[in-house]
């Protein structure tokens, strides 16, 4: 499967961005297990997204960052299904605010159906980034869902941002 995926990364400067959404802690043995939990979170979040004030139009964010604690063989991180916002005032109950840091990011574009995103993410972490020679922050990831995103389309695109050291 990896032979069909691109290894192309490009580097961009990204500004700080405010976001509001719902968070979960993920602690799974494999990417597929992570995907199930994240899919369930998106379902819950989408049912409440209209409660968010000051949201920016036409974009959603999936934010993953490492959880603190003991290293294990499991894939462990906090994931936030979120919308970018102009202000984090009045965060709805059951939601959190988060600020994505400004800085340089490596960008990888997932192309294809949403169900194949875990394959692209695994490819990004295990092949693209290690072979790139870039100094990157392991475990941090921002998924940007914009007008190019269509979950069941083979032409859908999701940009994956990894902060650089």
matplotlib code that plots the C-alpha trace (Angstrom):
import matplotlib.pyplot as plt

x = [0.0, 2.8, 4.0, 0.8, 1.4, 3.4, 6.5, 6.3, 6.4, 6.6, 7.4, 5.2, 5.0, 1.7, 0.3, -1.1, -4.8, -7.5, -9.8, -12.7, -13.8, -14.2, -11.2, -10.4, -7.4, -6.5, -4.4, -4.5, -2.3, -2.6, -3.7, -7.0, -8.0, -7.2, -9.3, -12.4, -12.2, -11.5, -14.4, -16.8, -15.5, -16.2, -19.8, -20.4, -18.6, -20.6, -23.8, -22.8, -20.6, -23.3, -22.9, -19.5, -19.6, -17.2, -16.3, -14.4, -16.2, -15.5, -12.8, -12.4, -9.3, -8.2, -5.5, -3.3, -0.7, 1.2, -0.1, 2.3, 3.1, 5.0, 6.1, 4.4, 4.2, 0.7, -0.1, -1.1, -2.2, -4.9, -7.1, -9.4, -12.1, -12.4, -13.4, -11.1, -12.5, -11.9, -12.2, -12.2, -14.7, -17.8, -16.5, -19.6, -19.9, -18.1, -15.7, -12.2, -10.2, -6.8, -4.2, -2.2, 1.3, 2.8, 5.9, 7.3, 5.4, 5.9, 2.8, 1.7, -1.6, -3.7, -5.6, -8.6, -11.3, -11.4, -11.4, -7.8, -6.5, -4.9, -2.8, -1.5, -0.8, 1.2, 3.0, 3.8, 5.2, 7.0, 8.4, 8.0, 9.2, 12.1, 13.4, 12.9, 15.8, 13.6, 13.7, 10.1, 8.1, 7.1, 3.4, 2.1, -0.3, -2.9, -5.4, -7.0, -10.3, -11.3, -13.3, -11.3, -12.6, -15.3, -15.3, -16.3, -14.5, -11.3, -10.4, -10.8, -7.8, -6.8, -3.6, -1.6, 0.7, 3.6, 5.5, 9.2, 11.9]
y = [0.0, 2.4, 2.4, 4.1, 7.0, 10.1, 10.9, 14.6, 17.1, 20.8, 23.3, 26.3, 28.9, 28.6, 31.3, 30.6, 29.5, 29.3, 26.3, 24.9, 21.3, 18.0, 16.0, 12.4, 10.5, 7.7, 4.8, 2.0, -0.8, 0.3, 3.1, 1.3, 1.3, 5.0, 5.7, 4.0, 6.2, 9.4, 8.6, 8.2, 11.6, 13.4, 12.0, 13.4, 16.7, 17.3, 17.0, 19.9, 22.1, 24.7, 25.6, 27.1, 30.9, 33.0, 30.1, 30.6, 29.3, 26.3, 24.5, 21.9, 20.8, 17.4, 18.1, 15.4, 15.9, 13.5, 12.7, 13.1, 10.0, 6.8, 5.5, 2.3, 0.2, 1.7, 4.7, 7.3, 10.9, 13.4, 14.2, 17.2, 17.4, 21.2, 24.3, 27.2, 30.3, 34.0, 33.9, 31.3, 33.2, 31.2, 27.7, 25.4, 22.8, 19.6, 21.3, 22.6, 25.4, 24.9, 27.1, 25.6, 27.1, 29.3, 28.1, 26.0, 22.9, 20.0, 19.5, 16.2, 15.9, 12.8, 12.1, 9.8, 8.6, 9.4, 5.7, 5.5, 8.4, 6.1, 4.6, 8.0, 9.0, 5.8, 6.4, 10.0, 9.0, 5.8, 6.7, 10.4, 12.2, 9.9, 10.0, 13.8, 14.8, 17.4, 17.9, 17.3, 17.0, 13.4, 12.9, 16.4, 16.6, 19.0, 17.8, 20.5, 19.8, 22.4, 22.8, 19.9, 17.4, 15.0, 11.9, 9.3, 10.7, 9.4, 13.0, 14.3, 16.0, 16.6, 18.5, 17.0, 19.5, 18.4, 21.1, 21.3, 21.8]
z = [0.0, 0.8, -2.8, -3.9, -1.4, -2.0, 0.1, -0.8, 2.0, 1.9, 4.6, 5.5, 8.2, 10.1, 12.4, 15.8, 15.6, 18.3, 18.2, 20.2, 20.2, 22.0, 23.3, 24.1, 25.2, 22.9, 24.0, 21.4, 20.0, 16.4, 14.1, 13.2, 16.9, 17.1, 14.0, 15.6, 18.7, 16.6, 14.3, 17.3, 18.7, 15.4, 15.4, 18.9, 18.1, 14.8, 16.8, 18.9, 16.6, 16.2, 19.9, 19.2, 19.0, 16.8, 14.5, 11.3, 8.2, 6.0, 8.0, 10.8, 12.6, 14.0, 16.6, 18.0, 20.7, 23.0, 26.4, 29.2, 31.1, 30.9, 27.5, 26.5, 23.3, 22.7, 20.6, 23.1, 22.5, 23.1, 20.0, 19.6, 17.0, 16.6, 14.7, 14.3, 16.1, 16.4, 20.2, 22.9, 25.1, 26.0, 25.4, 25.5, 28.3, 27.5, 25.1, 25.4, 23.8, 22.3, 20.6, 17.8, 18.0, 15.4, 13.6, 10.8, 9.8, 7.4, 5.4, 3.9, 1.9, 2.3, -1.0, -1.0, 1.2, 4.9, 5.8, 4.3, 6.5, 9.1, 6.3, 5.3, 8.9, 9.5, 6.2, 7.3, 10.7, 9.6, 6.2, 5.0, 8.1, 9.0, 5.4, 5.1, 7.2, 8.9, 12.7, 13.7, 16.9, 17.3, 18.1, 17.2, 14.2, 12.9, 10.3, 8.3, 6.7, 4.2, 1.0, -0.6, 1.9, 1.0, 3.2, 0.6, -2.4, -4.0, -4.8, -1.3, 0.3, 4.0, 4.9, 7.7, 9.5, 11.7, 13.7, 13.0, 15.7]

ax = plt.figure().add_subplot(projection="3d")
ax.plot(x, y, z, "-o")
ax.set_aspect("equal")
plt.show()
